């Protein structure tokens, strides 16, 4: 089987410490948080813009990697659904996908809104949301 090595580029700093306290999606009440980049990749963030949206990829390190089906939103009235059709954090490769709004940038610290990841979650990438007028 092929394997790929990922290394975190940073970590999440958030008041969210317990999974039960985190909203299902960032826009459903996630507190402001920080993405703290490692010094060796901090220059990669130099052209991010306050007020812009970005996609943050995280490694959901507390996820259950054995889960293949779930009930969306943990609703027992919903039928079991394959995790690839959901945003469940429990999945074979627990990559988190988060659309955030950049609120501030202070060196390697990027303040963001709408990030529902737990404190300490590894960040594996940050990607600017590009529109047709701003493709890079």
DSSP file (Angstrom, degrees, kcal/mol; ACC not computed):
  #  RESIDUE AA STRUCTURE BP1 BP2  ACC     N-H-->O    O-->H-N    N-H-->O    O-->H-N    TCO  KAPPA ALPHA  PHI   PSI    X-CA   Y-CA   Z-CA
    1    1 A X              0   0    0      0, 0.0     2,-0.1     0, 0.0     0, 0.0   0.000 360.0 360.0 360.0 137.5    0.0    0.0    0.0
    2    2 A X        -     0   0    0      2,-0.0     2,-0.3     1,-0.0     0, 0.0  -0.421 360.0-164.6 -68.5 147.0    1.2    3.5   -0.8
    3    3 A X        -     0   0    0     -2,-0.1     2,-0.4     2,-0.0    -1,-0.0  -0.971   4.9-158.9-132.3 149.1    2.0    5.8    2.1
    4    4 A X        -     0   0    0     -2,-0.3     2,-0.6     2,-0.0    -2,-0.0  -0.990  13.8-135.1-130.1 136.8    2.4    9.5    2.1
    5    5 A X        -     0   0    0     -2,-0.4     2,-0.4     2,-0.0    -2,-0.0  -0.808  21.8-176.5 -97.1 125.8    4.2   11.5    4.8
    6    6 A X        -     0   0    0     -2,-0.6     2,-0.4     0, 0.0   118,-0.0  -0.902   5.9-165.0-112.5 146.4    2.6   14.7    6.0
    7    7 A X        -     0   0    0     -2,-0.4    -2,-0.0   117,-0.2     0, 0.0  -0.999  28.5-109.4-128.5 138.3    4.1   17.1    8.5
    8    8 A X        -     0   0    0     -2,-0.4   116,-0.2     1,-0.1     3,-0.1  -0.310  16.1-160.5 -62.1 144.7    2.2   19.8   10.2
    9    9 A X  S    S-     0   0    0    114,-3.0    29,-3.2     1,-0.2     2,-0.3   0.474  72.1 -34.6 -98.7  -7.6    2.9   23.4    9.2
   10   10 A X  E     -AB  37 123A   0    113,-1.2   113,-2.6    27,-0.3     2,-0.3  -0.970  63.4-100.0 177.7-166.4    1.4   24.6   12.5
   11   11 A X  E     -AB  36 122A   0     25,-2.0    25,-3.1    -2,-0.3     2,-0.4  -0.949  27.7-109.9-140.5 158.5   -1.2   24.1   15.1
   12   12 A X  E     -A   35   0A   0    109,-1.9   108,-3.2    -2,-0.3     2,-0.5  -0.737  20.2-160.7 -87.6 135.6   -4.6   25.5   16.0
   13   13 A X  E     +A   34   0A   0     21,-2.9    21,-2.9    -2,-0.4     2,-0.3  -0.985  32.7 147.1-112.8 118.8   -4.9   27.7   19.2
   14   14 A X        -     0   0    0     -2,-0.5   105,-0.2    19,-0.2    19,-0.1  -0.986  59.9-124.1-149.0 151.3   -8.6   27.8   20.2
   15   15 A X  S    S+     0   0    0     17,-0.5     2,-0.6    -2,-0.3   103,-0.1   0.629  87.9 100.2 -70.9 -10.9  -10.7   28.0   23.3
   16   16 A X        +     0   0    0    101,-0.3   103,-3.5     1,-0.2    -2,-0.2  -0.657  36.1 151.3 -77.7 117.4  -12.4   24.7   22.0
   17   17 A X        +     0   0    0     -2,-0.6     2,-0.4   101,-0.2    -1,-0.2   0.576  55.4  59.7-119.7 -18.5  -10.8   21.8   24.0
   18   18 A X  S >> S-     0   0    0      1,-0.1     3,-1.5   100,-0.0     4,-0.6  -0.945  71.6-138.7-118.1 134.0  -13.6   19.2   24.0
   19   19 A X  G >4 S+     0   0    0     -2,-0.4     3,-1.1     1,-0.3    -1,-0.1   0.852 103.4  61.0 -56.6 -36.9  -15.1   17.7   20.9
   20   20 A X  G 34 S+     0   0    0      1,-0.3    -1,-0.3    -3,-0.1     0, 0.0   0.747 103.3  51.8 -64.7 -22.9  -18.6   18.0   22.5
   21   21 A X  G <4 S+     0   0    0     -3,-1.5     2,-0.3     2,-0.1    -1,-0.3   0.587  89.4  96.7 -89.2 -11.3  -18.3   21.8   22.7
   22   22 A X  S << S-     0   0    0     -3,-1.1    94,-0.1    -4,-0.6     8,-0.1  -0.591  77.2-120.2 -82.5 137.5  -17.3   22.3   19.1
   23   23 A X        -     0   0    0     -2,-0.3     6,-0.1     1,-0.1    -1,-0.1  -0.343  22.0-118.1 -68.2 158.8  -19.9   23.3   16.5
   24   24 A X  S    S+     0   0    0      4,-0.1     2,-0.3     1,-0.1    -1,-0.1   0.853 100.7  20.7 -66.5 -34.6  -20.5   20.9   13.6
   25   25 A X  S >  S-     0   0    0      1,-0.1     3,-1.8    90,-0.1     5,-0.2  -0.959  82.9-118.9-132.7 151.3  -19.5   23.7   11.2
   26   26 A X  G >> S+     0   0    0     -2,-0.3     4,-2.0    88,-0.3     3,-0.7   0.846 111.4  58.3 -59.3 -37.3  -17.4   26.8   11.8
   27   27 A X  G 34 S+     0   0    0      1,-0.3    -1,-0.3    87,-0.2    88,-0.1   0.483  89.6  78.1 -74.9   0.5  -20.2   29.2   10.8
   28   28 A X  G <4 S-     0   0    0     -3,-1.8    -1,-0.3    86,-0.1    -4,-0.1  -0.068 129.5 -57.7 -99.6  32.4  -22.4   27.6   13.5
   29   29 A X  T <4 S+     0   0    0     -3,-0.7    -2,-0.2     1,-0.2     2,-0.2   0.681  75.0 164.7 108.2  20.9  -20.8   29.5   16.4
   30   30 A X     <  -     0   0    0     -4,-2.0    84,-0.5    -5,-0.2    -1,-0.2  -0.476  37.2-121.7 -67.8 138.8  -17.1   28.7   16.4
   31   31 A X        -     0   0    0     -2,-0.2    84,-0.5     1,-0.1   -15,-0.1  -0.347  38.1 -82.6 -73.6 161.4  -15.0   31.1   18.5
   32   32 A X        +     0   0    0     81,-0.1   -17,-0.5    82,-0.1     2,-0.3  -0.349  59.9 178.1 -59.1 147.2  -12.2   33.1   17.0
   33   33 A X  E     - C   0 112A   0     79,-2.5    79,-3.0   -19,-0.1     2,-0.4  -0.856  23.1-119.9-144.6 175.0   -9.0   31.1   16.9
   34   34 A X  E     -AC  13 111A   0    -21,-2.9   -21,-2.9    -2,-0.3     2,-0.6  -0.955   3.8-150.1-123.4 143.0   -5.4   31.2   15.8
   35   35 A X  E     -AC  12 110A   0     75,-2.5    75,-2.8    -2,-0.4     2,-0.7  -0.977  20.7-161.5-102.9 119.5   -3.4   29.2   13.3
   36   36 A X  E     -AC  11 109A   0    -25,-3.1   -25,-2.0    -2,-0.6    73,-0.2  -0.901   7.9-152.4-109.2 109.5    0.1   29.3   14.6
   37   37 A X  E     -A   10   0A   0     71,-3.0   -27,-0.3    -2,-0.7     2,-0.1  -0.461  20.9-107.3 -80.7 149.8    2.6   28.4   11.9
   38   38 A X    >>  -     0   0    0    -29,-3.2     3,-2.0    -2,-0.1     4,-0.6  -0.484  32.8-115.7 -69.3 147.2    6.0   26.8   12.5
   39   39 A X  G >4 S+     0   0    0      1,-0.3     3,-0.8     2,-0.2     4,-0.4   0.827 111.6  62.9 -56.3 -35.2    8.8   29.3   12.0
   40   40 A X  G 34 S+     0   0    0      1,-0.2    -1,-0.3     2,-0.1    -2,-0.0   0.594 114.4  32.4 -72.5  -8.2   10.3   27.3    9.1
   41   41 A X  G X4 S+     0   0    0     -3,-2.0     3,-1.7   -32,-0.2     4,-0.3   0.323  85.1 105.7-123.5   5.2    7.1   27.9    7.0
   42   42 A X  G X< S+     0   0    0     -3,-0.8     3,-1.7    -4,-0.6    -2,-0.1   0.830  73.6  62.7 -58.5 -34.1    6.0   31.3    8.2
   43   43 A X  G >  S+     0   0    0     -4,-0.4     3,-1.6     1,-0.3    -1,-0.3   0.745  88.4  72.1 -63.9 -22.0    7.2   33.0    5.0
   44   44 A X  G <  S+     0   0    0     -3,-1.7     3,-0.3     1,-0.3    -1,-0.3   0.707  95.4  52.7 -65.7 -18.8    4.6   30.9    3.1
   45   45 A X  G X  S+     0   0    0     -3,-1.7     3,-1.9    -4,-0.3    -1,-0.3   0.357  75.2 108.5 -95.7   4.8    1.8   33.1    4.7
   46   46 A X  T <  S+     0   0    0     -3,-1.6    -1,-0.2     1,-0.3    -2,-0.1   0.723  80.6  43.7 -61.4 -24.2    3.3   36.5    3.6
   47   47 A X  T 3  S+     0   0    0     -3,-0.3    -1,-0.3    -4,-0.2    -2,-0.1   0.309  81.2 120.1-107.0   9.2    0.7   37.2    1.0
   48   48 A X    <   -     0   0    0     -3,-1.9     2,-0.4     1,-0.0     6,-0.0  -0.434  56.3-138.4 -67.3 152.1   -2.4   36.2    2.9
   49   49 A X    >   -     0   0    0      4,-0.1     3,-1.9    -2,-0.1    53,-0.3  -0.949  10.1-118.1-123.7 130.4   -4.8   39.1    3.3
   50   50 A X  T 3  S+     0   0    0     -2,-0.4    53,-0.2     1,-0.2     3,-0.1  -0.442 104.5  28.0 -60.9 134.2   -6.8   40.2    6.3
   51   51 A X  T 3  S+     0   0    0     51,-3.2    -1,-0.2     1,-0.4     2,-0.1   0.191  98.5 112.8  95.2 -14.4  -10.5   40.0    5.4
   52   52 A X    <   -     0   0    0     -3,-1.9    50,-3.2    50,-0.1    -1,-0.4  -0.463  67.1-117.1 -86.3 161.4  -10.0   37.2    2.8
   53   53 A X  E     -D  101   0A   0     48,-0.2    76,-2.0    76,-0.2     2,-0.3  -0.694  31.4-175.8 -93.1 151.6  -11.2   33.7    3.1
   54   54 A X  E     -DE 100 128A   0     46,-2.2    46,-2.8    -2,-0.3     2,-0.5  -0.967  25.4-125.1-141.4 157.4   -8.9   30.7    3.2
   55   55 A X  E     -DE  99 127A   0     72,-3.7    72,-3.1    -2,-0.3     2,-0.5  -0.928  25.3-161.6-102.3 125.7   -9.2   27.0    3.3
   56   56 A X  E     -DE  98 126A   0     42,-3.0    42,-2.0    -2,-0.5     2,-0.5  -0.937   2.3-157.3-110.2 127.2   -7.4   25.4    6.2
   57   57 A X  E     -DE  97 125A   0     68,-2.7    67,-2.9    -2,-0.5    68,-1.6  -0.907  18.3-179.9-102.7 128.0   -6.6   21.7    6.1
   58   58 A X  E     -DE  96 123A   0     38,-1.9    38,-3.0    -2,-0.5     2,-0.7  -0.824  32.2-124.0-122.7 162.6   -6.1   20.0    9.5
   59   59 A X  E     -DE  95 122A   0     63,-2.3     2,-2.2    -2,-0.3    63,-0.7  -0.945  24.4-142.3-104.9 111.5   -5.3   16.5   10.7
   60   60 A X    >   -     0   0    0     34,-3.4     3,-2.1    -2,-0.7    34,-0.1  -0.493  25.2-180.0 -77.8  80.8   -8.1   15.6   13.1
   61   61 A X  T 3  S+     0   0    0     -2,-2.2    -1,-0.2     1,-0.3    34,-0.0   0.579  73.6  53.0 -67.3 -12.8   -5.8   13.8   15.4
   62   62 A X  T 3  S+     0   0    0     -3,-0.1    -1,-0.3    32,-0.1    -2,-0.1   0.282  85.8 117.5-103.1  10.2   -8.5   12.8   17.9
   63   63 A X  S <  S-     0   0    0     -3,-2.1     2,-0.8    31,-0.1    27,-0.1  -0.328  71.7-116.0 -75.8 157.8  -10.7   11.2   15.2
   64   64 A X    >   -     0   0    0      1,-0.1     3,-1.0    -2,-0.1    27,-0.1  -0.867  24.6-166.3 -93.0 109.3  -11.7    7.5   15.1
   65   65 A X  T 3  S+     0   0    0     -2,-0.8    -1,-0.1     1,-0.2    -2,-0.0   0.491  79.6  67.1 -79.0  -3.1  -10.1    6.2   11.9
   66   66 A X  T 3  S+     0   0    0     25,-0.1     2,-0.3     2,-0.0    -1,-0.2   0.603  74.6 107.2 -90.2 -11.7  -12.1    2.9   12.0
   67   67 A X    <   +     0   0    0     -3,-1.0    25,-0.3     1,-0.2     3,-0.1  -0.489  30.0 160.7 -74.2 130.1  -15.4    4.6   11.3
   68   68 A X        +     0   0    0      1,-0.3    15,-2.5    -2,-0.3     2,-0.3   0.561  66.0  37.1-119.8 -20.9  -16.9    4.1    7.9
   69   69 A X  E     +G   82   0B   0     13,-0.3    -1,-0.3    14,-0.1     2,-0.3  -0.967  63.4 166.7-132.0 151.8  -20.5    5.0    8.5
   70   70 A X  E     -G   81   0B   0     11,-2.6    11,-3.1    -2,-0.3     2,-0.7  -0.947  40.5-107.9-150.7 167.2  -22.2    7.6   10.6
   71   71 A X  E >   -G   80   0B   0     -2,-0.3     3,-2.3     9,-0.2     4,-0.3  -0.930  50.7-110.2-100.6 114.1  -25.5    9.3   11.3
   72   72 A X  G >  S+     0   0    0     -2,-0.7     3,-1.7     7,-0.5     6,-0.2  -0.122  98.8   2.5 -50.0 135.2  -25.2   12.9    9.9
   73   73 A X  G 3  S-     0   0    0      1,-0.3    -1,-0.3   -49,-0.1     3,-0.1   0.684 120.2 -82.0  59.7  21.9  -25.1   15.4   12.7
   74   74 A X  G <  S+     0   0    0     -3,-2.3     2,-0.7     1,-0.2    -1,-0.3   0.797  85.5 155.3  56.1  29.9  -25.3   12.5   15.2
   75   75 A X    X   -     0   0    0     -3,-1.7     3,-2.0    -4,-0.3    -1,-0.2  -0.799  37.7-156.6 -92.5 111.0  -29.1   12.5   14.6
   76   76 A X  T 3  S+     0   0    0     -2,-0.7    -1,-0.1     1,-0.3     4,-0.1   0.689  91.3  64.9 -63.2 -16.4  -30.5    9.0   15.3
   77   77 A X  T 3  S+     0   0    0      2,-0.1    -1,-0.3    -6,-0.1     2,-0.3   0.671  88.6  83.2 -78.2 -16.0  -33.4    9.8   13.0
   78   78 A X  S <  S-     0   0    0     -3,-2.0     3,-0.1    -6,-0.2     2,-0.0  -0.633  87.9-110.5 -88.2 147.0  -31.1    9.9   10.0
   79   79 A X        -     0   0    0     -2,-0.3    -7,-0.5     1,-0.1    -9,-0.1  -0.361  43.5 -85.7 -72.5 154.1  -30.0    6.7    8.3
   80   80 A X  E     -G   71   0B   0     -9,-0.1     2,-0.4    -4,-0.1    -9,-0.2  -0.357  53.3-167.2 -56.5 137.4  -26.5    5.5    8.5
   81   81 A X  E     -G   70   0B   0    -11,-3.1   -11,-2.6    -3,-0.1     2,-0.1  -0.982  26.9-103.1-133.9 139.5  -24.4    7.2    5.8
   82   82 A X  E >   -G   69   0B   0     -2,-0.4     3,-2.4   -13,-0.2   -13,-0.3  -0.395  32.7-125.5 -61.2 136.3  -20.9    6.5    4.5
   83   83 A X  G >  S+     0   0    0    -15,-2.5     3,-1.8     1,-0.3     5,-0.3   0.741 106.3  68.5 -61.8 -23.3  -18.5    9.0    5.9
   84   84 A X  G 3  S+     0   0    0    -16,-0.3    -1,-0.3     1,-0.3    -2,-0.1   0.664  99.2  52.4 -69.7 -12.7  -17.3   10.1    2.4
   85   85 A X  G <  S+     0   0    0     -3,-2.4    -1,-0.3     2,-0.0     2,-0.2   0.243 111.8  54.9-100.1  11.0  -20.7   11.6    2.0
   86   86 A X  S <  S-     0   0    0     -3,-1.8   -15,-0.0     2,-0.1   -14,-0.0  -0.762  80.6-121.4-133.1 176.4  -20.5   13.6    5.2
   87   87 A X        +     0   0    0     -2,-0.2    10,-0.1     9,-0.0    -3,-0.1   0.065  58.4 148.6-105.0  20.9  -18.2   16.1    7.0
   88   88 A X        -     0   0    0     -5,-0.3    -2,-0.1     1,-0.1   -16,-0.0  -0.261  48.3-142.7 -55.6 137.8  -17.7   13.7    9.9
   89   89 A X  S    S+     0   0    0      5,-0.1     2,-0.7     7,-0.0    -1,-0.1   0.761  85.3  82.8 -73.0 -23.2  -14.3   14.0   11.6
   90   90 A X        +     0   0    0    -27,-0.1     2,-0.3   -28,-0.1   -25,-0.2  -0.737  64.3 119.1 -84.5 116.7  -14.3   10.3   12.2
   91   91 A X  S    S-     0   0    0     -2,-0.7     3,-0.4   -27,-0.1   -24,-0.2  -0.968  77.2 -88.9-169.6 163.9  -13.0    8.7    8.9
   92   92 A X  S    S+     0   0    0    -25,-0.3     2,-0.5     1,-0.3   -27,-0.1   0.884 124.4  24.0 -56.4 -42.4  -10.2    6.6    7.6
   93   93 A X  S    S-     0   0    0      2,-0.1     2,-2.6    -3,-0.1    -1,-0.3  -0.894  85.1-150.6-122.0  99.1   -8.0    9.6    6.8
   94   94 A X        +     0   0    0     -2,-0.5   -34,-3.4    -3,-0.4     2,-0.6  -0.348  31.0 160.5 -79.6  69.2   -9.2   12.4    9.1
   95   95 A X  E     -D   59   0A   0     -2,-2.6     2,-0.4   -36,-0.2   -36,-0.2  -0.785  29.3-145.8 -86.8 124.8   -8.4   15.4    7.1
   96   96 A X  E     -D   58   0A   0    -38,-3.0   -38,-1.9    -2,-0.6     2,-0.5  -0.735   7.6-159.0 -92.0 141.1  -10.4   18.4    8.2
   97   97 A X  E     +D   57   0A   0     -2,-0.4     2,-0.4   -40,-0.2   -40,-0.2  -0.983  16.7 174.6-122.4 119.3  -11.5   21.0    5.7
   98   98 A X  E     -D   56   0A   0    -42,-2.0   -42,-3.0    -2,-0.5     2,-0.7  -0.984  24.2-152.5-133.8 123.7  -12.4   24.4    7.1
   99   99 A X  E     +D   55   0A   0     -2,-0.4     2,-0.3   -44,-0.2   -44,-0.2  -0.867  32.3 174.8 -92.6 121.6  -13.3   27.6    5.3
  100  100 A X  E     -D   54   0A   0    -46,-2.8   -46,-2.2    -2,-0.7     2,-0.5  -0.802  32.2-126.2-124.4 163.0  -12.2   30.5    7.5
  101  101 A X  E     -DF  53 113A   0     12,-1.5    12,-2.2    -2,-0.3     2,-0.5  -0.956  28.6-126.5-108.4 128.6  -12.1   34.3    7.4
  102  102 A X  E     + F   0 112A   0    -50,-3.2   -51,-3.2    -2,-0.5    10,-0.3  -0.646  32.6 172.5 -76.9 120.4   -8.7   35.8    8.1
  103  103 A X  E     -     0   0A   0      8,-3.1     2,-0.3    -2,-0.5     9,-0.2   0.728  62.0  -6.9-100.5 -29.8   -9.2   38.4   10.9
  104  104 A X  E     - F   0 111A   0      7,-1.5     7,-2.1   -55,-0.1     2,-0.4  -0.988  51.2-148.5-161.8 159.7   -5.6   39.3   11.6
  105  105 A X  E     + F   0 110A   0     -2,-0.3     2,-0.4     5,-0.2     5,-0.2  -0.981  16.4 171.0-137.3 124.6   -2.0   38.4   10.8
  106  106 A X  E >   - F   0 109A   0      3,-3.2     3,-1.8    -2,-0.4     2,-0.3  -0.784  64.9 -70.3-134.7  88.0    0.8   38.8   13.4
  107  107 A X  T 3  S-     0   0    0     -2,-0.4    -1,-0.2     1,-0.3   -70,-0.0  -0.469 120.2  -6.0  61.1-123.8    3.9   37.2   12.1
  108  108 A X  T 3  S+     0   0    0     -2,-0.3   -71,-3.0    -3,-0.1     2,-0.6   0.416 119.7  92.4 -82.8   4.8    3.4   33.4   12.2
  109  109 A X  E <   -CF  36 106A   0     -3,-1.8    -3,-3.2   -73,-0.2     2,-0.6  -0.879  55.3-170.3-104.8 122.6    0.0   33.8   13.9
  110  110 A X  E     -CF  35 105A   0    -75,-2.8   -75,-2.5    -2,-0.6     2,-0.4  -0.945  13.0-147.9-113.2 112.5   -3.1   34.1   11.7
  111  111 A X  E     -CF  34 104A   0     -7,-2.1    -8,-3.1    -2,-0.6    -7,-1.5  -0.661  26.4-179.4 -79.6 131.6   -6.3   35.0   13.6
  112  112 A X  E     -CF  33 102A   0    -79,-3.0   -79,-2.5    -2,-0.4     2,-0.3  -0.931  23.9-142.8-135.0 154.8   -9.3   33.4   12.0
  113  113 A X  E    S+ F   0 101A   0    -12,-2.2   -12,-1.5    -2,-0.3   -81,-0.1  -0.830  80.4  28.5-107.6 153.2  -13.1   33.2   12.3
  114  114 A X  S    S+     0   0    0    -84,-0.5     2,-0.7    -2,-0.3   -88,-0.3   0.744  73.4 140.9  73.3  27.8  -15.2   30.1   11.8
  115  115 A X        -     0   0    0    -84,-0.5    -1,-0.2    -3,-0.2   -84,-0.1  -0.899  26.5-177.7-103.6 112.6  -12.6   27.5   12.7
  116  116 A X        +     0   0    0     -2,-0.7    -1,-0.1   -86,-0.1     2,-0.1   0.261  41.0 122.4 -93.2  11.4  -14.3   24.6   14.6
  117  117 A X        -     0   0    0      1,-0.1  -101,-0.3  -104,-0.1     2,-0.1  -0.416  65.4-107.9 -75.2 150.7  -11.1   22.7   15.2
  118  118 A X    >   -     0   0    0      1,-0.1     3,-2.1    -2,-0.1  -106,-0.2  -0.380  43.2 -82.7 -77.1 154.7  -10.0   21.8   18.7
  119  119 A X  T 3  S+     0   0    0   -103,-3.5  -106,-0.2     1,-0.3    -1,-0.1  -0.314 117.5  21.7 -54.6 132.3   -7.0   23.5   20.4
  120  120 A X  T 3  S+     0   0    0   -108,-3.2    -1,-0.3     1,-0.3  -107,-0.1   0.343  82.4 150.5  89.8  -6.2   -3.8   21.8   19.4
  121  121 A X    <   -     0   0    0     -3,-2.1  -109,-1.9  -109,-0.1    -1,-0.3  -0.384  51.5-113.9 -60.3 130.6   -5.1   20.3   16.2
  122  122 A X  E     -BE  11  59A   0    -63,-0.7   -63,-2.3  -111,-0.2     2,-0.5  -0.454  22.3-143.6 -67.4 136.0   -2.3   20.0   13.6
  123  123 A X  E     +BE  10  58A   0   -113,-2.6  -114,-3.0   -65,-0.2  -113,-1.2  -0.884  18.6 179.9 -97.5 128.0   -2.6   22.3   10.6
  124  124 A X  E     -     0   0A   0    -67,-2.9     2,-0.3    -2,-0.5   -66,-0.2   0.634  63.4  -7.8-105.1 -16.8   -1.4   20.6    7.4
  125  125 A X  E     - E   0  57A   0    -68,-1.6   -68,-2.7     2,-0.0     2,-0.4  -0.956  47.8-149.7-170.1 157.3   -2.0   23.4    4.9
  126  126 A X  E     - E   0  56A   0     -2,-0.3     2,-0.4   -70,-0.2   -70,-0.2  -0.998  19.6-173.6-131.5 129.4   -3.6   26.8    4.3
  127  127 A X  E     - E   0  55A   0    -72,-3.1   -72,-3.7    -2,-0.4     2,-0.1  -0.989  23.5-124.2-129.5 129.5   -4.9   27.7    0.9
  128  128 A X  E     - E   0  54A   0     -2,-0.4     2,-0.7   -74,-0.2   -74,-0.2  -0.417  27.4-119.8 -64.5 142.0   -6.2   31.1   -0.2
  129  129 A X        -     0   0    0    -76,-2.0     2,-0.4    -2,-0.1   -76,-0.2  -0.785  36.8-156.7 -82.3 119.8   -9.7   31.1   -1.6
  130  130 A X        -     0   0    0     -2,-0.7     2,-0.2     2,-0.0     5,-0.1  -0.806  11.4-161.7-103.6 137.5   -9.3   32.3   -5.1
  131  131 A X    >   -     0   0    0     -2,-0.4     3,-1.8     1,-0.0     4,-0.0  -0.622  43.4 -93.6-103.2 175.3  -11.9   34.0   -7.3
  132  132 A X  G >  S+     0   0    0      1,-0.3     3,-0.6    -2,-0.2    -1,-0.0   0.781 125.3  52.9 -61.4 -26.9  -11.6   34.3  -11.0
  133  133 A X  G 3  S+     0   0    0      1,-0.2    -1,-0.3     0, 0.0    -3,-0.0   0.582 114.0  42.0 -82.5  -9.6  -10.1   37.8  -10.7
  134  134 A X  G <  S+     0   0    0     -3,-1.8    -1,-0.2     0, 0.0    -2,-0.2  -0.070  73.4 151.5-131.2  33.7   -7.4   36.6   -8.3
  135  135 A X    <         0   0    0     -3,-0.6    -3,-0.0     1,-0.1     0, 0.0  -0.459 360.0 360.0 -72.1 140.0   -6.1   33.3   -9.6
  136  136 A X              0   0    0     -2,-0.1    -1,-0.1     0, 0.0    -6,-0.0   0.316 360.0 360.0-126.8 360.0   -2.4   32.5   -8.7
